[in-house]
Amino acid sequence: MFQDDEPESVLFDSNQRGFYLNAMLQVSKIDRNKFRIRNFLPRKFNDVEIYFKNANTTAPIKILVLEELAALAEVDRPSFRWWKPSF
């Protein structure tokens, strides 16, 4: 938790914080088919859809759907299987 008298050197130190102050909702890949969603906001989200897009895709691909993301929560979820093995 934050302290009222905390200096900026501690406030913005990534070794002492598990989140970025300018990214209070984070999605990260933690395994080949698994994502971690972290909500550091004190409000819940309903009907969350997460999409993926890079230079090799022509359109965003839906990889995950959550009915609800609770406030101040961290969840690990498998993604949809959106690719097919080629062999």
C-alpha positions in Angstrom: 0.0 0.0 0.0 1.0 3.6 -0.4 2.2 5.7 2.5 1.5 9.4 2.8 5.1 10.3 3.3 6.5 7.9 0.6 9.2 9.5 -1.6 9.1 9.2 -5.4 12.1 7.0 -5.3 10.0 4.3 -3.6 6.7 5.2 -5.3 8.1 4.6 -8.8 10.6 1.7 -8.0 9.5 -1.4 -10.0 11.2 -3.6 -7.4 8.9 -2.3 -4.7 5.7 -2.1 -6.7 3.7 -4.8 -8.5 2.0 -2.4 -10.9 2.6 0.8 -12.9 0.7 3.9 -11.8 -0.2 4.7 -15.4 -1.4 1.1 -16.1 -3.9 0.2 -13.5 -5.5 -2.5 -15.6 -2.8 -4.9 -17.0 -2.9 -8.0 -19.2 0.2 -10.1 -19.6 1.0 -13.5 -21.1 2.3 -15.9 -18.5 2.4 -19.1 -20.5 1.8 -20.3 -24.0 -2.0 -20.3 -23.6 -2.5 -18.4 -20.3 -2.9 -14.7 -19.5 -2.9 -12.8 -16.2 -5.3 -9.9 -15.8 -4.6 -7.5 -13.0 -7.1 -4.8 -11.9 -5.6 -2.3 -9.5 -8.7 -0.1 -9.7 -11.3 0.0 -6.9 -14.1 -0.8 -9.4 -15.3 -4.0 -11.1 -15.7 -4.4 -14.9 -18.4 -6.4 -16.6 -18.3 -8.2 -19.9 -14.5 -7.8 -20.5 -13.2 -8.9 -23.9 -9.5 -9.0 -24.6 -8.2 -8.9 -28.2 -4.8 -9.5 -29.7 -3.3 -7.8 -32.8 0.2 -7.6 -34.2 1.8 -7.0 -37.6 1.0 -10.5 -38.8 -2.7 -10.3 -38.2 -5.2 -8.5 -40.4 -7.7 -7.9 -37.7 -7.8 -8.1 -33.9 -8.4 -11.6 -32.6 -10.6 -12.2 -29.5 -8.5 -14.2 -27.0 -10.4 -14.0 -23.8 -13.8 -13.1 -22.4 -14.7 -12.5 -18.7 -18.2 -11.9 -17.4 -16.8 -10.0 -14.5 -13.4 -8.7 -13.4 -13.5 -7.9 -9.7 -12.1 -4.7 -8.2 -8.5 -5.0 -6.9 -8.2 -8.5 -8.4 -5.7 -10.7 -10.2 -6.9 -13.6 -12.3 -5.1 -16.2 -14.5 -7.1 -17.5 -17.4 -6.4 -19.7 -20.4 -7.0 -18.1 -23.7 -9.2 -19.3 -26.5 -7.4 -21.6 -28.9 -7.5 -19.5 -32.0 -4.8 -21.3 -34.0 -4.7 -24.7 -35.6 -1.7 -27.0 -35.7 -0.3 -27.2 -39.2 1.0 -30.7 -38.8 
